[in-house]
Amino acid sequence: MKSIQFQDFGEQKNWITGNHQNSNSGNTISVISPYFDKEIATVPDSNYSDLDNAVISAKKVFPEWASRGIRDRADVMFNLKSIMEKNLEELAHLIALDNGKTIDDAKGSILRGKEVVEFATSLPSLLSGDSSAVGAGVTCTMTHEPLGVVAGITPFNFPAMVPLWMIPLAITVGNCFILKPSEQTPL
């Protein structure tokens, strides 16, 4: 079993439309590692104003993101898969520090989540739509349209796997995603 090394991640910020942003509340939450019983980071104690900012920002970028072809969006998932594979050890260490899981358990949850990322890369061939003649002069057409801005609230016990069950699929089909992680495991 690999040992967990203490690491200080310092002050973290909200990540909204590709930018780090301070919380409007000005307050932070201390992240305590179960392994060391020490602070490893502080994260924003976000409020409704921060949520509104995230939703407004996501709504602004939604039309451009949704208009990209599904193959382009799936390429983002190919890149995510590659990043996850290259950084598996580092990601597992972060989860272990944040959550108290063993490195092997953390790796397992990342790899289970990566399965959904891999599935998301196949969506272009699965969501091609359909059209069929159902009667004289009547054709039914099925299309797939993104919903818009969607959100997920995740539990402390699977801080990587559960978001990876939601985010890749939502993003690949053209939605914008807002994640609210557990305040117990926000990293």
KACORPE-V744788 format. One record per helix or strand. SS is the DSSP state (@ for helix, = for strand). FROM is the first residue (numbers start at 1). TO is the last residue. Records with the same first field share a line. If there is no record, write none. Layout:
BEGIN
SS = FROM-TO / FROM-TO
END
This chain:
BEGIN
= = 10-11 / 14-16 / 19-21 / 28-33 / 38-44 / 130-135 / 138-142 / 149-153 / 176-180
@ = 48-67 / 70-86 / 88-99 / 103-121 / 123-126 / 161-172
END
